[in-house]
Amino acid sequence: MGSKHADNGHAESAVTVDDPARIRNVALVGPSGSGKTTLAEALLAATGVLPRAGTVTEGTTVCDHDPAAQRQQRSVGLAVAPLMHDGVKVNLIDTPGYADFVGELRAGLRAADAALFVVCAAEGVDPATIALWRECDAVGMPRALVVARLDHPRADFTAELVACREAFGANVLPLWLPHGDSALDGLITKRRYDHSGGRMTLTDLDDAARDAIADARAELLEGIIAESEDESLMDRYLGGEEIDTETVITDLEKAVARGSFFPVVPVCSFTGLGLEELLEVLTRGFPSPLEHPLPEVTDPHGRPHAAIIPDPRGPLAAEVVRTAVDSYVGRVSLVRVFSGTLRPERQVHVSGHGLADRGHEDHDADERVAHVYSPLGASLREVPYCIAGDVCALTKVGSAETGDTLSAPEDPLLMSPWTMPEPLLPVAVVARTRSDEDALARNLARLVAGDPTLRMDRNPETHQLVLWCMGEAHADVVLARLRAGGAEIDTEPVKVSMRETFAGPARGHGRHVKQSGGHGQYAVCDIEVEPLPTGAGFEFLDRVVGGAVPHQFIPSVEKGIRAQLARGVSTGNPMVDIRVTLVDGKAHSVDSSDAAFQTAGALALKDAAAKTTISLLEPIDSVTVRLPDEHLGTVLGDLSARRGRVLGTESEGSGFTIVTAEVPATNLVRYLIDLRSLTSGSATFTRHFARFDPMPTSLATQMA
């Protein structure tokens, strides 16, 4: 997303609409390589937005304008491409299909009112595709299916349809069936849509063709009528009554809007087969913003606020669904307007809350919107306003980050956030020079502002800058963008924070005696150290008798010991789970001081550590893996090889199992990559810290 030339060679200027009923926000969803971006190009060319369609392989598509997308030959971020058809504006929202970019997919679903689920006619339905369908299900997204790439040498529409119905349910049914390579037979209209002459022609089906589609047509009508709100319709149909086409189409539209029926459209983007029919589904069959539930809103402090509706005259409520940095104009915010009208030369209130753990501190600010743009991929075309239900782009709204709410300064609002996926792949980066450190800091701030799936962690114990990413492809994009911003960086192995503790009891003697410049330092203390159970922390006891250590210096001894605990005594890792008892010491009436007894306490702990064995404690994470049943044995074996302890397995039904285990964090650094490899990308997992446990001596020796 960015600003290049005013029209970038595109045939059509931006169009604004004044009625939300004439808008369709449609997310293109589907697995990587299914043909989503190519379909968007074909639709843009078919409606005159582009003079000709670009190609993914040549890097000339509107939606894959990001250099990372062109390098990886797949979408890595969402992009918007509007078109007009039959008086309706359709905002195509192209989303990535690869699992690493599920955050972009969820942002696209937030901006959309319906989804076009694209599958390849030659690929079947794999677990990654099912996972994308579940993403749509999770937000109740109405959707239709496109079986694309009918020109593929292995394309089989019938087989793909069967696979989709097995995976997604019986209410996945075609509205048209392919007839040869250049025509579709309409199951509702009983007409042939012939594209062989370069333009679509309509003819009534002959008796033989009607007989050929009879079974499919009957199944479609029964499926639509079963979803009808008119309970008498099924009885009339089964009684032999011919239900009129308009009634069937009306019930179809309602069922699609409810998300209970999923029509299928066969399409070949290369030949244009099915594009006209698909545009009819988009404009007539998909819900407008008026028919889709809106996010809940509160005020910025979380207090209740009246619900919003998609009324251009209502209070302004808009949301930043994506943030990018363009080399021409700086920060570009892609915005979905849910209520009110966004106009240039106006003040807006920018509010962002609830993402502090991802590096997005809570913020509220008033900003001036200079211009409003209609985005077409990388191009920004200025428009006079953007009404409720539409999508636009803003530039130079400096405090706006992905997920932020834009509202009127006199009535500030905050929208309930969409669920952000948890990044699980750590990548440690290091700048090569001091100037690279400055560039890295600047670029990271921009990336984190725009990508809620990226988490930055400056580990004070390992002194590493760790970027938590969604996977290797996501990490590749993040690193490439950092380097493109002028930061020379390298990656290094990720270090895991450990802990130390005493394996057995020991006594320590700390003596700090110095004479310097007429000012002496004198402190002596004796301690006893004993280990405590895991997780017990640190205890300090005073059992000095006879005032050997003056009362005012006992806290100093404890302070010195605590400081040494933080530094560690063996491997440089913090020390935990010990009890230290101060049993004796000596002081000087003049030369003893707080600082001296702090030093003596630290020396006493180090002396005790030298007289016993120090155990290295490693973090143990609680891990939950969701995987298909056929991969259960492989995953269990892999967890065992990682020194994991399986706590249980539970069947989820529908062919999936949930495995819970405890695994050392040192063996989870690359687990995301390995789990995807073991299960062909079909498994997912979550993790959270459980506790520290002693590391086996053989491994601890290697770490020392």
GUVOTOR-151091 format. One line per 5 residues: number of its first residue (from 0); for each residue x, y negated, z of C-alpha. Coordinates in steps of 0.001 Angstrom, whole numbers, plus 500000, padded with zeros to 6 digits. Last residue first. Layout:
N
NUM) X:Y:Z; ...
This chain:
704
703) 528290:523870:531395; 525711:524932:528809; 527434:528228:528003; 527639:529092:531703; 523937:528338:532068
698) 523197:530885:529353; 524973:533733:531123; 523604:532615:534489; 519988:532793:533363; 518337:529348:533732
693) 516618:528714:537031; 513042:527416:536572; 511699:523865:536167; 507950:523283:535954; 504897:523223:533657
688) 505499:520647:530935; 502922:520579:528173; 502577:522340:524853; 500059:522680:522041; 500045:525108:519154
683) 498815:525624:515622; 498819:528673:513374; 497911:528923:509654; 501060:527441:508139; 502123:530670:506506
678) 502079:532364:509922; 505791:532985:510581; 506901:529868:508688; 504406:527647:510493; 505588:529053:513808
673) 509245:528469:512877; 508737:524815:511975; 506688:524012:515076; 509064:526023:517276; 512074:523922:516322
668) 512764:522400:519767; 510775:525098:521549; 513623:527306:522742; 515175:524648:524977; 511698:524043:526397
663) 511742:527476:528050; 508451:529256:527251; 505327:529953:529270; 502539:531648:527348; 498919:531381:526306
658) 497749:533070:523103; 494430:532187:521483; 493263:534558:518754; 491522:533877:515440; 489518:536105:513079
653) 486160:534329:513339; 486137:534983:517094; 488247:533181:519654; 489869:536371:520912; 491864:535780:524070
648) 495493:536559:524776; 497273:536249:528112; 500187:535033:530172; 502939:535738:527637; 506349:535016:529146
643) 508730:533397:526686; 512419:534217:526497; 512421:532896:522907; 512634:536480:521609; 509467:537236:523571
638) 507687:534368:521848; 508811:535753:518476; 507455:539193:519278; 504120:537708:520319; 504011:535684:517095
633) 504674:538707:514884; 502145:540882:516688; 499414:538236:516479; 499862:537376:512798; 496879:539364:511538
628) 494652:537863:514232; 494928:534353:512842; 496633:531899:515229; 495954:529442:518040; 498992:529061:520301
623) 498898:527585:523809; 502250:526800:525426; 503019:525929:529049; 506508:524505:529047; 509415:525547:531264
618) 512158:522999:531887; 515587:524465:532667; 517290:524612:536058; 521050:525039:536309; 522202:526645:539545
613) 525218:525296:541442; 527241:527917:543285; 528809:526961:546592; 531790:525101:548073; 532175:522454:545341
608) 528564:521411:545858; 529257:520657:549521; 532111:518324:548548; 529930:516554:545966; 527237:515997:548596
603) 529785:514666:551091; 531230:512296:548499; 527771:510792:547829; 527172:510305:551557; 530597:508709:552011
598) 529911:506249:549184; 526606:505192:550697; 528324:504998:554086; 530873:502541:552721; 528263:500424:550941
593) 526204:499997:554115; 529251:499005:556096; 531945:500277:558479; 535049:498095:558819; 534393:496315:562142
588) 533112:498819:564738; 534348:501754:562731; 532102:504766:562096; 532314:508528:562325; 530113:511381:561239
583) 527894:514267:562256; 524857:516383:561364; 523180:514717:558384; 520817:517351:557002; 520264:517605:553257
578) 517353:519681:551942; 517477:520647:548293; 515007:520930:545420; 516528:518595:542846; 519800:517495:541233
573) 519763:515292:538134; 521827:516575:535194; 525485:515592:534795; 526589:519211:534517; 528118:519625:538001
568) 527271:516994:540610; 524185:515268:539316; 523842:511544:538608; 520360:511251:540128; 521412:513394:543081
563) 524443:511140:543569; 522159:508126:543973; 519988:510084:546409; 523070:510999:548470; 524181:507360:548638
558) 520720:506238:549727; 520559:508944:552398; 523918:507869:553812; 522766:504238:553791; 519545:505183:555603
553) 521795:506570:558409; 523836:503356:558543; 521549:501317:560869; 521398:504166:563392; 525166:504251:563922
548) 526759:507513:562834; 528378:509258:565793; 525482:507880:567875; 525630:510695:570414; 523798:513176:568239
543) 523227:513187:564480; 520365:515375:563386; 518941:513195:560624; 516999:515057:557931; 516693:514322:554212
538) 514335:516259:551939; 514402:516397:548153; 511929:517930:545710; 509860:521016:546565; 509329:521909:542899
533) 511237:525168:543066; 511698:526287:546672; 514379:524522:548734; 518154:524991:548697; 520294:524196:551742
528) 522778:521406:552379; 524524:520580:555655; 526132:517205:556017; 529170:515585:557580; 529768:511856:557420
523) 532723:509478:557525; 532683:505759:556804; 535354:503060:556840; 535912:500198:554438; 538486:497616:555396
518) 538852:493965:554502; 542349:492503:554863; 542894:492485:551129; 542120:496195:550781; 542104:498987:553335
513) 540049:502029:552400; 538479:504984:554199; 535602:506938:552618; 535285:510417:554036; 532505:512796:553023
508) 532421:516339:554359; 530037:518907:552976; 528505:522104:554314; 526902:524736:552082; 523708:526725:551687
503) 522974:528721:548500; 522082:528329:544815; 522151:524549:545114; 520186:522698:542450; 520651:521186:539022
498) 518100:519888:536508; 517882:519903:532727; 516737:517401:530088; 516756:518959:526625; 519232:517686:524055
493) 518144:517383:520431; 520900:518183:517949; 522025:515121:515988; 520573:512969:513235; 522395:510178:511479
488) 521482:506571:510824; 522457:503711:508541; 519638:501218:509073; 518810:498949:506125; 515039:499283:505947
483) 515342:502036:503341; 517224:504036:505957; 514335:503795:508411; 511851:504616:505643; 513819:507714:504629
478) 514042:508867:508243; 510266:508563:508717; 509453:510299:505408; 511811:513209:506132; 510397:513516:509645
473) 506882:513784:508204; 508024:516511:505805; 509792:518344:508631; 506828:518297:510993; 504432:516034:512900
468) 507220:513881:514325; 508603:513069:517786; 511446:510607:517377; 514164:511022:520011; 516632:508274:520908
463) 519159:510059:523078; 520685:509030:526403; 520198:512609:527729; 518828:511371:531065; 517317:508033:530040
458) 515476:509627:527101; 514347:506915:524692; 511198:508531:523309; 509422:507302:520182; 506155:508911:519124
453) 505007:509050:515505; 501399:510160:514924; 500202:506603:515623; 501954:505421:512437; 501715:501731:511553
448) 502978:500066:514698; 505464:502912:515242; 506950:502291:511810; 507276:498545:512311; 508907:498883:515734
443) 511197:501559:514329; 512332:499211:511590; 513390:496479:513989; 515142:498859:516420; 516966:500654:513600
438) 518145:497358:512101; 519586:496316:515466; 521243:499702:515985; 522629:499545:512441; 524371:496293:513387
433) 525996:498116:516316; 527196:500898:514037; 526261:504454:513047; 522796:504518:514580; 521733:507752:516258
428) 518630:509839:515667; 517255:512816:517625; 514339:514571:515911; 511636:516214:518036; 508866:518208:516288
423) 505584:518361:518234; 503645:515211:517319; 500184:515298:518952; 497255:514529:516669; 495335:511285:517275
418) 491639:511503:518070; 489715:508481:516789; 489617:505438:519001; 486448:503940:520531; 486144:500469:519068
413) 487070:497367:521060; 485176:494115:520731; 485778:490385:521165; 482689:488137:520888; 483890:484507:520660
408) 487124:485567:518962; 485112:487539:516353; 486278:491106:515861; 489184:493156:514567; 489816:496477:516326
403) 493237:498136:516330; 493738:501777:515297; 496820:501102:513170; 498485:497929:514372; 497525:494264:514065
398) 499831:491795:515862; 501253:490188:512724; 498157:489744:510602; 500468:489010:507693; 498333:490633:505026
393) 494778:491943:505025; 493304:494802:503002; 489683:495719:502325; 487135:498495:502805; 483365:498025:502672
388) 480535:499075:504977; 479966:495644:506481; 481003:492975:503998; 484392:491937:502635; 484846:488348:501474
383) 486109:486077:498672; 488292:488756:497017; 492011:488775:496223; 493397:491788:494399; 496121:493715:496219
378) 497998:496325:494218; 499807:499307:495751; 496805:501622:495481; 493933:499402:494446; 493328:497282:497519
373) 490596:494599:497611; 492100:491619:499350; 491133:489099:502008; 493319:486029:502498; 494510:483779:505335
368) 493160:485716:508297; 494159:483777:511409; 495025:485728:514535; 493698:485812:518093; 495489:488247:520353
363) 494882:491255:522580; 497445:493956:523310; 497833:497324:525032; 501315:498698:524288; 501600:500906:521250
358) 504637:503127:521902; 502763:506418:521587; 502076:506702:525337; 500731:503132:525251; 497979:504208:522867
353) 494863:503268:524840; 494225:499694:523764; 494460:497468:520688; 492500:494253:520174; 492880:491701:517392
348) 490456:488744:517616; 489783:487090:514277; 490195:483494:513143; 488962:482522:509683; 490606:481263:506487
343) 489466:484353:504609; 486200:486162:505387; 485337:489475:507044; 481598:490060:507135; 479592:491600:509945
338) 479673:495248:510987; 481723:498339:510135; 484531:496722:508129; 487239:499251:507279; 490677:497647:507183
333) 494007:498462:505519; 496597:496215:507143; 499618:495025:505156; 502745:493820:506969; 505317:492024:504823
328) 504271:490257:501631; 506771:491343:498985; 508708:494233:500573; 505477:495753:501877; 505130:497088:505403
323) 502243:499458:506023; 499388:499711:508503; 496429:502068:508193; 492945:502381:509634; 492719:498848:511020
318) 489157:498548:512312; 486330:496084:511795; 483560:494686:513967; 482219:491211:513163; 478855:490522:514742
313) 475889:491022:512364; 475111:489231:509095; 476765:491890:506922; 474729:494510:508825; 476291:497951:509270
308) 474949:498397:512811; 476697:497762:516123; 475722:499132:519511; 475446:496607:522346; 478519:496421:524521
303) 479553:498374:527597; 482650:497289:529564; 485960:498789:528493; 488047:495692:529137; 488339:494865:525425
298) 484497:494841:525150; 482933:498127:524219; 482146:499741:520877; 480922:503158:519756; 481884:504248:516262
293) 479225:504081:513543; 476905:506893:512421; 476498:507205:508626; 473289:506346:506766; 473764:502587:506299
288) 477356:503190:505176; 475890:504907:502096; 475302:508638:501984; 476443:510786:499046; 474048:512271:496488
283) 473301:509343:494192; 476634:507514:493783; 479098:510311:494504; 476945:513075:493026; 476410:511089:489806
278) 480138:510385:489638; 480717:514131:489849; 478437:514777:486897; 480255:512204:484808; 483604:513727:485790
273) 482519:517331:485137; 484768:517989:482149; 487156:515079:481651; 489690:517204:479760; 492617:516682:482184
268) 490522:516135:485320; 488716:519454:484897; 485789:519561:487280; 483331:522142:488667; 480947:520549:491211
263) 479877:522307:494405; 477120:521073:496703; 477636:521297:500480; 474519:521422:502635; 474226:520733:506388
258) 476221:517499:506574; 473141:515398:507267; 473885:513250:504190; 474150:516414:502059; 470789:517673:503317
253) 469149:514309:502616; 470547:514146:499077; 469428:517716:498343; 465930:516979:499636; 465679:514030:497247
248) 467099:516102:494380; 464562:518896:494931; 461680:516453:495134; 462849:514707:491955; 463109:518020:490107
243) 459521:519108:490703; 458965:522329:492617; 457491:525003:490347; 454995:526901:492507; 455525:530666:492622
238) 454334:531365:496132; 457946:531460:497274; 458231:527818:496253; 455008:526791:497969; 456012:528626:501138
233) 459443:526994:501025; 457947:523510:500586; 455549:523790:503515; 458254:522942:506057; 458896:519555:504450
228) 462113:518473:506206; 463973:520406:503530; 467086:522415:504413; 465539:525725:503328; 464451:523948:500146
223) 468076:523232:499242; 469277:526810:499806; 466248:528284:498072; 466836:526006:495099; 470507:526980:494883
218) 469810:530721:495168; 467148:530492:492459; 469493:528569:490170; 472305:531095:490627; 469933:533960:489798
213) 468457:532216:486757; 471732:530987:485259; 472030:533608:482516; 468241:533720:481986; 468237:530004:481296
208) 471105:530439:478814; 469180:533130:476938; 466000:531029:476896; 467705:527966:475460; 469093:525254:477722
203) 467919:521718:477031; 470554:519436:475537; 472602:516576:476986; 475625:515032:475291; 478779:513867:477075
198) 481318:511971:475010; 484590:513311:473625; 482720:515719:471352; 483198:518798:473515; 481737:517270:476673
193) 478404:519144:476678; 476141:518834:479707; 473636:521640:479195; 470163:521287:480755; 468253:523410:483258
188) 467838:520287:485445; 468539:521960:488789; 471109:524526:487658; 472846:522210:485204; 474979:524102:482684
183) 478418:522602:482193; 480315:522236:478934; 483832:521996:477513; 485855:525081:478377; 483126:527703:478112
178) 479975:527123:480101; 480953:526039:483604; 478170:526234:486215; 476474:523168:487682; 474920:522317:491054
173) 477082:524895:492799; 476397:526238:496319; 478198:526021:499676; 475292:526555:502066; 476361:530186:502585
168) 479384:529283:504686; 482839:527686:504572; 485309:530562:504199; 483174:533200:502498; 481416:530519:500456
163) 484734:529030:499389; 486150:532404:498366; 483035:533195:496298; 483286:529799:494573; 486952:530379:493825
158) 486177:533761:492256; 483455:532237:490078; 485593:529301:488998; 488548:531421:487911; 491591:529376:486888
153) 494737:531444:486276; 496002:529424:483281; 494925:526152:484999; 492477:524181:482858; 489788:524400:485563
148) 492054:522275:487740; 489304:521353:490165; 486567:523095:492147; 485081:520004:493745; 483222:520482:496992
143) 480713:518103:498548; 480924:516624:502008; 479097:515088:504953; 481570:514511:507834; 480539:515729:511272
138) 483792:514554:512862; 485047:518022:513813; 483597:519541:510648; 485871:517412:508473; 488935:518555:510421
133) 487584:522135:510260; 487576:521905:506466; 491225:520839:506602; 492078:523872:508768; 490266:526128:506271
128) 492490:524746:503518; 495617:525464:505575; 494330:528998:506227; 494161:529736:502475; 491171:529486:500150
123) 491651:530751:496588; 494396:529143:494490; 493350:529203:490845; 490264:526965:490818; 492098:524427:492986
118) 490152:522984:495896; 488918:519424:496468; 486659:518425:499355; 484973:515141:498509; 484269:513580:501873
113) 481525:511304:503151; 481170:508063:505143; 484867:507236:505023; 487158:504957:507059; 487406:507376:509985
108) 487907:510263:507561; 490862:508402:506061; 492378:507817:509492; 491959:511511:510233; 493734:512402:506983
103) 496581:509986:507736; 497046:511684:511123; 496949:515070:509366; 500165:514082:507582; 502393:516973:508609
98) 499629:519449:507708; 499859:518671:503977; 496677:517566:502236; 497339:513843:502143; 494313:511536:501818
93) 492946:509617:498814; 490207:507210:499865; 488002:506566:496828; 485961:503443:497509; 482870:503798:495334
88) 481017:500605:494424; 477539:501293:493072; 475951:499505:490091; 475901:502650:487935; 479568:503245:488577
83) 482125:500862:490018; 485595:501930:491191; 487710:501409:494295; 491123:503074:494905; 492290:503345:498501
78) 495474:505099:499654; 496189:507489:502504; 499741:508516:503224; 502189:511279:502309; 500646:512388:499006
73) 502660:515004:497136; 505581:515144:494697; 508100:514889:497584; 510058:512104:495879; 506966:510359:494521
68) 505271:510560:497892; 508397:509220:499631; 508576:506348:497121; 504984:505386:498101; 502822:504692:495034
63) 500960:507993:495215; 497490:506423:494961; 497755:504583:491662; 499524:507407:489843; 502707:506845:487835
58) 505172:509098:489670; 505904:511101:486517; 504947:514420:488133; 501880:512905:489800; 500452:511635:486532
53) 498848:508358:485484; 495371:508045:483964; 494768:505591:481162; 493383:502070:480770; 492636:502086:484485
48) 489521:500707:486202; 487482:501706:483165; 485138:504163:484870; 486691:507267:483298; 490209:505990:483999
43) 489496:505543:487698; 487781:508936:487832; 490739:510635:486127; 493238:508957:488436; 491256:510024:491514
38) 491140:513589:490194; 494925:513580:489746; 495308:512413:493351; 493042:515189:494625; 494474:517986:492443
33) 494720:520971:494782; 498477:520523:495168; 498394:519807:498912; 495204:521148:500420; 491966:519175:500252
28) 490284:515909:501140; 489354:512924:498965; 487616:510557:501349; 484548:508787:499949; 483288:505386:501045
23) 480139:504711:499020; 478815:501161:498724; 475601:499871:497116; 473518:500326:500304; 476041:498074:502048
18) 474638:495148:499998; 476658:492129:498878; 479177:493757:496566; 482613:492570:495550; 484452:493598:492414
13) 488209:493481:491968; 489514:492987:488455; 489372:495723:485835; 491912:496917:483295; 494815:497472:485613
8) 498175:496115:484470; 499347:495364:487990; 496336:493057:488522; 497831:490326:490693; 501353:491683:490492
3) 502760:493627:493413; 501281:493610:496877; 501423:496638:499123; 500000:500000:500000
